[in-house]
Amino acid sequence: MSSAAKTIVDSFREVVQDLLVPELKAMRTEMRLRDENTQQSIKHLSEKLDFAIDIRERLAALEARLPRQ
């Protein structure tokens, strides 16, 4: 490959990197934020489920105390 062709290829590579690298970094940041939000949502739902199970267990204990008719 001639030196002119190498210069063109190197210039093209530099332009592509200048365009893509910032966009890829922005996408990585956005993905991390979405992952954090997803993890928070999962934790919140897990807490709600634990609370619902606790309430159900309490209700079952109260029902067990009631006299049978």
C-alpha positions as CSV (number, residue, x, y, z in Angstrom):
1,M,0.0,0.0,0.0
2,S,1.4,3.4,-0.9
3,S,2.0,6.1,1.6
4,A,-0.8,8.2,0.2
5,A,-3.3,5.3,0.6
6,K,-2.1,4.8,4.2
7,T,-2.6,8.5,4.9
8,I,-6.1,8.3,3.5
9,V,-6.9,5.1,5.5
10,D,-5.4,6.7,8.7
11,S,-7.4,9.9,8.2
12,F,-10.6,7.9,7.6
13,R,-9.9,5.8,10.7
14,E,-9.4,8.9,12.8
15,V,-12.6,10.6,11.5
16,V,-14.6,7.4,12.3
17,Q,-13.1,7.2,15.7
18,D,-13.8,10.8,16.4
19,L,-17.4,10.3,15.5
20,L,-18.0,6.9,17.1
21,V,-16.0,7.0,20.4
22,P,-18.1,9.9,22.0
23,E,-21.3,8.2,20.9
24,L,-20.2,4.8,22.3
25,K,-19.3,6.4,25.6
26,A,-22.7,8.2,25.8
27,M,-24.4,4.9,25.0
28,R,-22.4,3.1,27.7
29,T,-23.4,5.8,30.2
30,E,-27.0,5.5,29.3
31,M,-26.9,1.7,29.6
32,R,-25.3,2.0,33.1
33,L,-28.1,4.4,34.1
34,R,-30.8,2.1,32.8
35,D,-29.2,-0.9,34.6
36,E,-29.1,1.0,37.8
37,N,-32.8,2.0,37.4
38,T,-33.7,-1.6,36.6
39,Q,-31.9,-2.9,39.7
40,Q,-33.7,-0.3,41.8
41,S,-37.0,-1.4,40.3
42,I,-36.3,-5.0,41.0
43,K,-35.3,-4.2,44.6
44,H,-38.5,-2.2,45.1
45,L,-40.6,-5.0,43.7
46,S,-38.9,-7.5,45.9
47,E,-39.6,-5.4,49.0
48,K,-43.2,-5.1,48.0
49,L,-43.4,-8.9,47.5
50,D,-41.8,-9.5,50.9
51,F,-44.3,-7.1,52.5
52,A,-47.3,-8.9,50.8
53,I,-46.0,-12.3,51.9
54,D,-45.7,-11.0,55.5
55,I,-49.2,-9.6,55.4
56,R,-50.5,-12.9,54.0
57,E,-48.7,-14.8,56.8
58,R,-50.2,-12.5,59.4
59,L,-53.7,-13.0,57.9
60,A,-53.3,-16.7,57.9
61,A,-52.3,-16.7,61.6
62,L,-55.3,-14.5,62.5
63,E,-57.6,-16.8,60.5
64,A,-56.2,-19.8,62.3
65,R,-57.2,-18.2,65.7
66,L,-60.8,-17.7,64.7
67,P,-63.2,-20.3,65.9
68,R,-64.5,-22.6,63.2
69,Q,-68.2,-22.4,62.5
